[in-house]
Amino acid sequence: MNAKLKGHTRLIIITSSLATILLVLFIAMNANRYMSRMSENNTKLYNAYRISELMKSFKSNISILENKQRGYLVTGDGKFLEEYKLKETETKTYLKSMEKYFSGKPEEESFYKLKELTYKKLMEAKGLGGQSTIGVPGSTTETAGTGLQTMSDINTTVEAINESLSKTTKQLLNNSVEFVDASKNWSLLEIAIGILIALAASVFLLRDINIRNKLEEELRIAKKRADDNALLKEQFMANMSHEIRTPMNAILGFSDLMQKTRLDTTQGDYMQAIKKSGSNLLNLINDILDFSKIEAGQLSIEKIPFSVIELLQTLRIMFAEKAAAKTIGFEVKYNEKMPRLVFGDPTRLNQILVNLVNNAIKFTSKGNVSLSCEIRSIEHDIVQLVFRVKDSGIGIPKDKQESVFERFNQGNKETTRMYGGTGLGLAIVKNLVALQNGTILLKSKEGEGSEFIVSLSYPVAYESEEAPSTEYSIGLKIPGNRSVLLTEDNELNQQLATNYLEGFGLQVEIAENGQIALEKASLKKYDLILMDIQMPVMDGYMASKKIREELRYAGPVIAMTAHSIAGEKEKCLSFGMNDYISKPFKERELFNVIAKHISSGDPTEVKKENTRYSTTDENETVVDHNELMQLARGNHTFLKDISETFIQQNRNDIKMMEEALAKENFESIQSIAHRMKTSMGFMGMRKFLGLLDEVEMGAEKKVTIETLRSAFVQLKDISQKACMEFEELIKTLA
């Protein structure tokens, strides 16, 4: 009934909407039609006014012509004749202009009569300027008489035309008023309907909001109840687990002890039955608890380094005896090129495979069971593994294959009676695979066996198996408890350099710019000062000069700069620095330059740990993972922190460079490119430093902005790929 009402309501809303749209379109079309007619009418009215004005000017010209003609006839003065000819030309122009308007108009006949009379009037004066008619008896009187008659006819015709034009103008004015009123009314109607529609929409919207708020409130209440129920369920299951496991452990324990005593055959059978039933009951409890945790979202997935090969070998030992007891074969196969260590949850992978292999052996009475692991792909230090558990057992009917992953389902009741079990195993497996972003597939044919295919992806780990917590150190130490002032404004560079320096056994303090370095050096004597060159507030050049001259500091000051221009080292030395190291530098390079200046004896070299690094092809990724892992020395927290810092800093740098390019600010472009060289070099992207050099040097030389933009497009693309790779890396380290 509700669905039917909803359908009718939807139909009414759609019909009403369509009718409203059509009505609004009809009103708008009518309003536009009257506006168009008003526009056309206004054009006609303008033309009528213009012709009326031309007619006035024409009439005035005719009168002037008459006066000039009379003046010439009376006086014979040539000035009157010249003025007459000018007015004659103007009169002809007026006639020509008005002819276009009157063509096809009611006044057309009167206009042509006026034109004929005008030319007649002009023809009467053709003799002017030839032989003088002044003094010839009767000539003046005769010409004047004829001209007066023609002039009278012209005036009469002009009046008739003006009268007709006046009527036309009046009609056009009335039409304009009518069209304006009509258009206004249609527009008002359109506005009124729009307001009504808006009000109706507001009513519906408020109604929907109220309904939605009510539903959301009900949903909140239902969710709270569900959460409370889940918590109560979890607490209940935890309590029940404790209460049931305690006596079950006692039952199984005493069963073992009882079996070791002298029992007759019947007692031994009974005790074996008790032990088997108790073991099945304990498995049932474990399955229910696991499934409850999954449903409650309480089951977490660990990410620790482990060996897949070792896990598979353990499973081989675990199930070999069980398979042999049923006189079936059991084999474990894996790809020999398997990564030595991966990051993931070995417990949950073991649980998945144990469940699948256990089922395979349980439902197989003859033939064999196999567990295999293949490498589908290794990309960006992510290995995709495919685990296959295949048996030659009873198989699963085609119509039951979709439901075997549902809880408390074993395909059919006969299976449950014959083989036992809870029907939770495959449901748990499916959920555990999903929690690890994997997939599980089933291939089976009744009577011929089944194959479960699990696909899971794991990040490749680089710690050594024997000592996963060992740092990736090159093993170099500087003797003595030495202090270093690291002057560096870049947060990422601070983290990287501090990691190196502390690895050398040095105590590190940080100054964010030259001014702070000057203040700290005035309060404490450091064994070494590492000085970045390009910093805000006070740069490294000025800070070094002041430390030497004002503080009389005699210790070593080592410049750190990403400048690759010739003469940079000499410039640093001229400001009082002792040495120079170019960023990005490697750990060994930094150690050598520091040891040269502050080591009181020969630096010691600790035995290098047996470490393994990624063999990722550099052509596949932007970031050199070998160099990155050496930098982190296996410290995942540090690697995660510097990766997050790089992403934020790099995106800010790219945005700032875009703005600088838009403003064609060469100085800012050069500064940003210089700053980026250090972070990109440290973070395993040395092969792209040439591109940054190109941008920095181009900005310094002020090449065309198009050249810099072209290089920036490549730089932006590289940066985006790098950030994506670091984001993927962070996920594996989370």
C-alpha positions in Angstrom: 0.0 0.0 0.0 2.8 2.4 0.9 4.7 1.6 -2.3 1.5 2.3 -4.3 1.0 5.6 -2.5 4.6 6.6 -3.1 4.2 5.7 -6.8 1.1 7.9 -7.1 2.8 10.8 -5.3 5.8 10.5 -7.6 3.4 10.6 -10.6 1.6 13.6 -9.3 4.9 15.5 -8.6 6.2 14.7 -12.1 2.9 15.7 -13.8 2.7 18.9 -11.8 6.3 19.8 -12.6 5.8 19.2 -16.3 2.6 21.3 -16.3 4.3 24.1 -14.4 7.2 24.1 -16.8 4.9 24.2 -19.8 2.9 27.0 -18.2 6.0 29.1 -17.4 7.2 28.6 -20.9 3.9 29.7 -22.4 3.9 32.8 -20.2 7.5 33.6 -21.0 6.8 33.2 -24.7 3.9 35.6 -24.6 5.8 38.1 -22.6 8.6 38.0 -25.1 6.2 38.2 -28.0 4.7 41.5 -26.7 8.2 42.8 -25.9 9.2 42.1 -29.5 6.1 43.8 -30.9 6.7 46.8 -28.6 10.3 47.0 -29.9 9.1 46.9 -33.6 6.4 49.5 -32.8 9.0 51.8 -31.2 11.1 51.6 -34.3 8.1 52.6 -36.4 7.3 55.4 -34.0 10.9 56.7 -34.1 10.8 56.7 -37.9 7.5 58.5 -37.9 8.9 61.2 -35.7 12.0 61.5 -37.8 9.9 62.0 -41.0 7.8 64.5 -39.3 10.9 66.5 -38.5 12.2 66.1 -42.0 8.8 67.3 -43.3 9.1 70.5 -41.1 12.6 71.1 -42.5 11.4 70.5 -46.0 8.5 73.0 -45.6 10.9 75.5 -44.2 13.2 75.1 -47.1 10.4 75.5 -49.7 9.5 78.8 -48.0 13.1 80.0 -48.1 13.4 79.0 -51.8 10.3 81.1 -52.5 11.8 84.1 -50.7 15.2 83.8 -52.4 13.5 83.6 -55.8 11.4 86.7 -55.1 14.5 88.6 -53.7 16.5 87.8 -56.9 13.6 88.8 -59.2 13.1 92.1 -57.4 16.8 93.1 -56.9 18.7 91.0 -59.3 21.3 90.4 -56.6 23.4 87.3 -57.3 23.7 86.5 -53.6 20.0 85.5 -53.6 20.7 83.2 -56.5 23.6 81.4 -54.7 21.6 80.9 -51.6 18.7 79.7 -53.7 20.8 77.0 -55.2 22.1 75.8 -51.9 18.5 75.4 -50.5 17.5 73.7 -53.8 20.1 71.0 -53.1 19.0 70.5 -49.5 15.4 70.2 -50.7 16.2 67.5 -53.1 18.1 65.6 -50.3 15.0 65.8 -48.1 12.8 64.4 -50.8 15.2 61.5 -51.4 15.4 60.7 -47.6 11.6 60.8 -47.2 11.0 58.7 -50.3 12.4 55.6 -48.6 10.0 56.0 -45.7 6.8 56.7 -47.6 7.3 53.8 -50.0 4.4 51.4 -49.3 2.8 53.8 -46.7 -0.7 55.3 -46.9 0.9 58.7 -47.5 2.8 57.4 -50.6 0.5 59.0 -53.1 0.5 62.4 -51.4 4.3 62.3 -51.1 4.7 61.7 -54.9 2.3 64.6 -55.5 4.4 66.7 -53.2 7.5 65.6 -55.1 6.0 66.5 -58.4 4.9 70.0 -57.2 8.4 70.6 -55.7 10.2 69.8 -58.9 7.6 71.9 -60.7 8.4 74.8 -58.4 12.1 74.3 -59.0 11.5 74.2 -62.8 9.7 77.5 -62.6 13.0 79.1 -61.4 15.2 77.5 -64.1 15.4 80.8 -65.9 17.0 82.5 -63.0 20.6 83.3 -63.6 20.2 83.2 -67.4 18.8 86.3 -69.1 17.5 88.7 -66.6 13.7 89.0 -66.4 14.0 92.2 -64.3 12.6 95.2 -66.2 10.7 93.0 -68.7 7.1 94.1 -68.6 4.8 91.5 -67.1 7.5 88.9 -66.5 7.7 89.4 -62.7 4.0 89.4 -62.3 3.6 86.3 -64.4 6.3 84.3 -62.6 5.1 85.4 -59.2 1.5 84.3 -60.0 2.5 80.9 -61.2 4.9 80.4 -58.2 2.2 81.4 -55.7 -0.2 78.8 -57.0 2.5 76.0 -56.9 3.5 77.1 -53.4 -0.1 77.0 -52.3 -0.4 73.4 -53.6 2.8 72.4 -51.9 1.7 73.7 -48.5 -1.7 72.0 -48.9 0.0 68.7 -49.7 2.4 69.0 -46.8 -0.4 69.7 -44.4 -2.2 66.6 -45.6 0.9 64.4 -45.2 1.5 65.9 -41.7 -2.0 65.2 -40.7 -1.7 61.6 -41.8 1.6 61.3 -40.0 0.0 62.7 -36.9 -2.7 60.0 -36.9 -0.1 57.3 -37.5 2.1 58.6 -34.7 -0.9 58.7 -32.3 -1.8 55.1 -33.3 1.8 53.9 -32.7 1.8 55.6 -29.3 -1.3 53.8 -28.3 0.1 50.5 -29.6 3.2 51.1 -27.4 1.2 51.6 -24.3 -0.9 48.5 -25.1 2.2 46.3 -25.7 3.9 47.6 -22.5 0.8 46.8 -20.4 0.4 43.4 -22.0 4.1 42.5 -21.5 4.0 43.8 -18.0 1.0 41.7 -17.1 2.5 38.5 -18.6 5.8 39.2 -16.7 3.9 39.8 -13.4 2.1 36.5 -14.0 5.4 34.8 -14.6 6.8 36.2 -11.4 3.7 35.2 -9.4 3.9 31.6 -10.7 7.6 31.6 -9.9 6.9 32.7 -6.3 4.2 30.1 -6.0 6.5 27.4 -7.3 9.3 28.5 -4.9 6.8 28.5 -2.0 5.6 25.0 -2.9 9.2 23.8 -3.3 10.0 25.3 0.1 7.1 23.5 1.7 8.1 20.2 0.1 11.8 20.8 1.1 10.8 21.6 4.7 8.6 18.5 4.8 11.5 16.4 3.4 13.9 17.9 5.9 11.6 17.2 8.8 11.1 13.6 7.6 14.9 13.2 7.1 15.6 14.6 10.6 13.1 12.2 12.0 14.7 9.3 10.1 18.1 10.4 11.2 17.0 10.6 14.8 15.5 7.1 14.5 18.7 5.9 12.8 20.8 7.4 15.6 18.7 5.7 18.2 18.8 2.4 16.3 22.6 2.7 15.9 23.0 3.4 19.6 20.9 0.4 20.5 22.9 -1.7 18.0 26.2 -0.5 19.5 24.9 -1.2 23.0 23.8 -4.6 21.9 27.1 -5.3 20.2 28.9 -4.2 23.3 26.7 -6.4 25.5 27.2 -9.2 23.1 31.0 -8.8 23.1 31.0 -8.7 26.9 28.7 -11.7 27.1 30.9 -13.6 24.7 34.0 -12.6 26.6 32.5 -13.8 29.9 31.2 -17.0 28.3 34.6 -17.6 26.8 36.2 -17.4 30.2 33.5 -19.4 31.9 33.4 -22.2 29.3 37.1 -22.4 28.5 38.0 -22.9 32.2 36.1 -26.1 32.6 36.9 -27.2 29.1 40.6 -26.9 29.8 40.1 -29.0 32.9 38.1 -31.6 31.0 40.7 -31.9 28.2 43.6 -31.9 30.7 42.2 -34.6 32.9 41.3 -36.6 29.8 44.9 -36.6 28.8 45.9 -37.6 32.4 43.2 -40.3 32.5 44.4 -41.7 29.2 47.9 -42.2 30.7 46.4 -44.4 33.4 45.6 -48.1 33.0 42.2 -48.3 31.3 40.5 -51.2 29.7 39.4 -51.1 26.1 35.9 -49.8 26.8 37.2 -47.1 29.2 39.8 -46.0 26.6 37.2 -45.7 23.9 35.0 -43.6 26.2 37.9 -41.4 27.2 38.9 -40.9 23.6 35.3 -39.9 22.8 35.3 -37.4 25.7 38.5 -35.9 24.5 37.4 -35.6 20.9 34.1 -34.1 21.9 35.8 -31.6 24.2 38.2 -30.6 21.5 35.3 -30.1 19.0 33.5 -28.0 21.6 36.6 -25.8 22.1 36.9 -25.3 18.3 33.3 -24.3 18.2 33.8 -21.7 21.0 36.9 -20.3 19.2 35.0 -20.0 15.9 32.0 -18.2 17.5 34.3 -15.8 19.3 36.3 -15.0 16.2 33.1 -14.4 14.2 31.7 -12.2 17.0 34.8 -10.1 17.0 34.6 -9.7 13.2 31.0 -8.6 13.3 31.7 -6.2 16.2 34.6 -4.7 14.2 36.9 -5.6 17.1 39.3 -7.8 15.1 42.4 -5.8 14.1 44.9 -6.6 11.4 48.6 -6.3 12.4 51.4 -5.1 10.1 54.6 -6.7 11.1 57.4 -8.3 9.1 57.1 -12.1 8.6 58.3 -14.8 6.3 55.6 -16.4 4.1 58.0 -19.3 3.3 58.4 -20.1 7.0 54.7 -19.9 7.6 54.1 -22.4 4.7 56.8 -24.7 6.0 55.1 -24.7 9.4 51.8 -25.7 7.8 53.5 -28.5 6.0 54.7 -29.9 9.3 51.4 -29.2 11.0 49.2 -31.1 8.6 51.6 -33.8 7.3 50.7 -36.3 10.1 46.9 -35.6 9.9 47.0 -36.2 6.1 49.1 -39.4 6.6 46.6 -40.7 9.1 43.9 -40.6 6.4 46.4 -42.1 3.9 46.1 -39.1 1.6 48.9 -37.0 0.1 49.7 -33.5 1.3 52.2 -31.2 -0.4 53.2 -27.5 0.0 54.6 -25.6 -3.0 55.8 -22.0 -3.3 57.8 -19.7 -5.6 61.5 -19.7 -4.8 61.7 -16.0 -5.7 59.3 -15.2 -2.8 60.4 -12.0 -0.9 62.2 -13.0 2.3 60.0 -10.8 4.4 56.6 -9.0 3.9 54.6 -6.7 6.1 51.3 -8.1 7.2 49.4 -10.2 9.8 51.0 -13.7 9.9 48.4 -14.9 12.5 45.4 -14.1 10.3 47.1 -15.5 7.2 47.9 -18.7 9.2 44.2 -18.8 10.4 43.0 -18.5 6.8 45.2 -21.3 5.5 44.8 -23.6 8.5 41.0 -23.3 8.0 41.1 -24.1 4.3 43.7 -26.9 4.6 41.9 -28.4 7.6 38.6 -28.4 5.6 40.4 -29.9 2.5 41.8 -32.8 4.6 38.6 -33.3 6.5 36.5 -33.6 3.3 39.0 -35.8 1.4 39.1 -39.5 1.9 41.4 -40.4 -1.0 43.8 -38.7 -3.3 45.7 -35.7 -2.1 45.6 -32.1 -0.8 47.9 -29.3 -2.0 48.8 -25.9 -0.7 50.6 -23.6 -3.1 51.7 -19.9 -3.1 52.4 -18.1 -6.4 53.7 -14.5 -7.1 51.2 -12.8 -9.3 53.1 -9.5 -9.5 55.6 -7.3 -7.7 55.1 -3.5 -8.3 56.2 -0.5 -6.3 57.4 -2.9 -3.6 54.0 -4.5 -3.2 53.9 -8.2 -3.8 50.6 -9.8 -4.8 50.4 -13.5 -3.6 47.9 -16.1 -4.7 47.4 -19.0 -2.3 45.7 -22.1 -3.7 44.2 -24.9 -1.5 43.2 -27.8 -3.7 41.7 -31.2 -2.8 40.3 -34.3 -4.4 37.5 -34.6 -1.9 33.7 -34.7 -2.0 33.4 -31.3 -3.8 30.6 -28.8 -3.4 27.4 -28.8 -5.5 27.1 -25.9 -7.9 23.9 -24.6 -6.4 25.6 -24.5 -2.9 28.8 -22.8 -3.9 27.5 -19.3 -3.3 26.2 -20.1 0.2 29.2 -21.9 1.7 30.7 -18.6 2.8 27.6 -17.8 4.8 27.7 -18.4 8.6 26.4 -21.7 10.0 26.3 -23.2 6.4 28.0 -26.3 5.3 26.4 -27.0 2.0 23.8 -29.5 3.3 22.7 -31.2 6.5 24.3 -34.5 5.5 27.7 -32.9 5.5 27.2 -31.6 9.0 26.1 -35.0 10.3 29.0 -36.9 8.7 31.9 -34.4 9.2 30.8 -32.2 12.0 31.8 -28.5 12.3 30.1 -25.2 13.0 29.7 -23.9 9.5 31.6 -20.8 10.6 35.0 -21.6 9.2 34.6 -20.3 5.6 32.6 -17.3 6.8 35.5 -16.4 9.1 38.0 -16.9 6.2 36.0 -14.7 3.9 35.8 -11.9 6.4 39.6 -12.2 7.3 40.4 -12.0 3.6 38.2 -9.0 3.2 39.8 -7.3 6.2 43.1 -7.5 4.4 41.7 -6.1 1.1 42.0 -9.5 -0.6 39.7 -11.8 -2.6 38.7 -15.4 -2.3 37.3 -17.6 -5.1 35.9 -21.1 -5.2 36.2 -23.7 -8.0 34.5 -27.0 -7.3 32.8 -29.9 -8.9 30.8 -32.4 -6.9 32.5 -35.7 -6.4 35.8 -34.4 -7.9 37.1 -31.9 -5.3 37.5 -28.2 -4.6 40.0 -25.4 -5.0 40.0 -22.2 -2.9 42.0 -19.3 -4.4 43.0 -16.5 -2.0 44.7 -13.3 -3.4 46.4 -11.0 -0.9 48.8 -8.1 -1.3 51.7 -7.4 1.1 54.4 -4.6 1.1 57.9 -6.0 0.9 59.8 -5.6 4.1 63.5 -4.9 4.3 64.5 -5.9 7.8 66.7 -8.9 8.2 64.8 -11.9 9.5 67.2 -12.5 12.4 67.2 -9.0 13.7 64.1 -7.1 12.4 64.7 -4.2 14.7 68.3 -3.6 13.7 68.8 -0.2 12.3 70.1 0.3 8.8 73.3 2.0 9.8 76.5 2.3 7.9 78.1 1.7 11.3 80.1 5.0 11.6 80.6 6.6 15.0 82.5 9.7 16.1 84.2 9.3 19.4 83.6 11.6 22.3 80.4 13.3 23.5 80.3 16.0 20.8 77.6 18.7 20.3 76.4 20.0 17.0 74.3 23.1 16.2 72.3 22.3 13.1 71.2 25.5 11.4 68.4 24.6 9.0 65.0 26.1 8.2 63.5 23.2 6.3 61.7 20.8 8.6 62.3 17.8 6.4 66.0 18.5 6.2 66.1 18.9 10.0 64.6 15.4 10.4 67.0 13.9 7.9 70.2 15.5 9.2 69.3 14.9 12.8 68.7 11.2 12.1 72.2 11.0 10.5 74.0 13.0 13.2 72.4 11.2 16.1 73.4 8.0 14.4 77.0 9.2 14.5 76.7 9.6 18.3 76.4 13.4 18.3 74.2 15.6 20.4 72.1 17.8 18.1 70.4 21.1 18.7 68.5 22.9 15.9 68.3 26.6 14.9 65.7 27.5 12.4 67.6 30.5 10.9 70.9 32.4 11.2 69.6 34.8 13.8 68.6 31.9 16.2 72.0 30.2 15.5 73.8 33.4 16.5 71.8 33.6 19.7 72.4 29.9 20.6 76.1 30.1 19.8 76.4 33.1 22.1 75.1 31.0 25.0 76.8 27.7 24.4 80.0 26.5 22.8 79.4 23.8 20.2 81.9 21.4 18.8 80.6 22.0 15.3 78.1 24.2 13.5 76.4 23.0 10.4 75.1 26.0 8.5 72.5 26.0 5.8 73.0 28.9 3.3 69.6 30.0 2.2 67.4 30.8 5.2 64.9 33.5 6.3 65.6 36.3 8.7 69.4 35.8 8.4 71.1 33.7 5.8 74.1 31.4 6.4 76.7 33.7 4.9 75.8 36.6 7.3 75.3 34.3 10.3 78.8 32.7 9.8 80.4 36.0 9.5 78.8 37.3 12.7 79.6 34.1 14.6 83.3 34.5 13.6 83.6 38.3 14.1 81.2 39.0 17.0 81.4 35.8 19.0 85.0 35.0 18.1 83.9 31.4 17.6 87.0 29.3 16.6 85.3 25.9 16.0 84.5 24.4 12.6 81.6 25.8 10.6 80.5 23.6 7.7 78.3 25.0 5.0 75.3 23.0 3.7 73.9 24.2 0.4 72.0 23.0 -2.6 73.7 25.6 -4.8 75.5 23.8 -7.7 77.0 27.0 -9.2 80.8 27.4 -9.7 82.6 29.3 -7.0 80.1 28.5 -4.3 82.6 26.7 -2.1 85.1 29.6 -2.4 82.3 32.0 -1.4 81.4 30.0 1.7 85.1 29.9 2.7 85.3 33.6 2.3 82.6 34.1 4.9 84.6 32.2 7.5 83.3 28.7 7.0 85.8 25.8 7.2 84.2 23.4 4.7 81.4 22.8 2.3 79.0 19.9 1.7 76.5 19.9 -1.2 72.9 18.9 -0.6 71.6 16.3 -0.9 74.4 14.4 0.7 74.7 10.8 1.7 75.4 9.6 5.2 79.0 8.6 4.4 79.7 12.0 2.9 78.4 13.9 5.9 80.3 11.6 8.3 83.6 12.2 6.4 83.3 16.0 6.4 82.4 16.1 10.1 85.0 13.6 11.2 87.7 15.5 9.3 87.0 18.6 11.6 86.0 17.4 15.0 87.3 13.8 15.5 90.0 13.7 18.2 91.1 10.3 16.9 90.4 7.9 14.1 86.7 7.5 13.6 85.5 4.0 14.5 83.6 1.8 12.1 81.2 -0.7 13.6 80.6 -3.9 11.8 78.0 -3.4 9.2 74.7 -5.3 9.7 73.6 -7.9 7.2 70.9 -5.9 5.5 68.9 -6.3 2.4 67.5 -3.5 0.3 64.8 -3.3 -2.3 65.6 -4.3 -5.9 62.9 -2.1 -7.3 63.7 -1.0 -10.8 64.1 2.8 -10.8 62.3 3.0 -14.1 59.2 1.8 -12.4 59.1 4.4 -9.7 60.0 8.1 -9.1 61.5 7.4 -5.7 64.6 5.3 -5.3 63.6 3.0 -2.5 67.1 1.6 -1.9 68.3 5.1 -1.0 65.2 5.9 1.0 65.6 2.7 3.1 69.3 3.5 3.7 68.3 6.9 4.9 65.7 5.5 7.4 68.0 2.7 8.6 64.9 0.6 9.0 63.2 3.1 11.4 59.6 3.0 10.2 58.4 5.8 12.5 61.1 8.1 11.1 60.3 7.0 7.5 56.6 7.7 8.0 57.3 11.1 9.5 59.6 12.3 6.8 57.3 10.9 4.1 54.4 12.9 5.5 56.6 16.0 5.9 57.8 15.7 2.3 54.2 15.3 0.9 53.0 18.5 2.7 56.2 20.5 1.9 56.4 19.4 -1.7 52.7 20.3 -2.4 53.3 23.7 -0.9 56.4 24.2 -3.0 54.6 23.3 -6.2 51.7 25.6 -5.4 54.1 28.5 -4.6 56.1 27.9 -7.8 52.8 28.0 -9.8 52.0 31.3 -8.3 55.5 32.6 -8.9 55.3 31.6 -12.5 52.0 33.2 -12.9 53.5 36.5 -11.6 56.7 35.9 -13.5 58.6 36.4 -10.2 62.1 35.0 -11.2 63.6 35.5 -7.8 60.9 33.4 -6.1 61.1 30.7 -8.7 64.9 30.5 -8.2 64.5 30.3 -4.4 61.8 27.6 -4.4 63.7 25.5 -6.9 66.8 25.7 -4.7 64.8 24.7 -1.7 63.2 21.7 -3.4 66.6 20.3 -4.5 67.5 19.4 -1.0 64.3 17.6 0.0 64.0 15.8 -3.4 67.6 14.7 -3.2 67.4 13.4 0.3 64.1 11.6 -0.4 65.6 9.3 -3.1 64.9 11.4 -6.1 68.5 12.4 -7.1 68.0 11.7 -10.8 65.6 14.6 -11.0 67.9 17.2 -9.5 69.1 18.2 -13.0 65.6 19.4 -13.8 65.6 21.6 -10.7 69.0 22.9 -11.6 67.6 23.9 -15.0 64.7 25.8 -13.3 67.0 27.5 -10.8 69.6 28.5 -13.3 67.0 29.5 -15.8 65.3 31.8 -13.2 68.6 33.3 -12.3 69.4 34.1 -15.9 65.8 35.2 -16.5 65.1 33.0 -19.5 61.7 33.2 -21.1 58.9 32.3 -18.8 57.6 29.7 -21.3 60.9 27.8 -20.9 60.5 27.7 -17.1 56.8 26.7 -17.4 57.8 23.8 -19.7 60.3 22.5 -17.1 57.7 23.1 -14.4 55.2 20.8 -16.1 57.7 17.9 -15.9 58.6 18.8 -12.3 54.9 18.9 -11.2 54.2 15.5 -12.8 57.2 14.0 -11.1 56.2 15.6 -7.7 52.6 14.2 -8.0 53.9 10.7 -8.7 56.4 10.9 -5.8 53.6 12.1 -3.4 51.5 9.2 -4.5 54.3 6.7 -3.9 55.0 8.2 -0.5 51.2 8.0 0.4 51.3 4.3 -0.6 54.4 3.8 1.5 52.8 5.5 4.5 49.8 3.1 4.3 52.2 0.2 4.6 53.9 1.7 7.6 50.6 2.7 9.4 
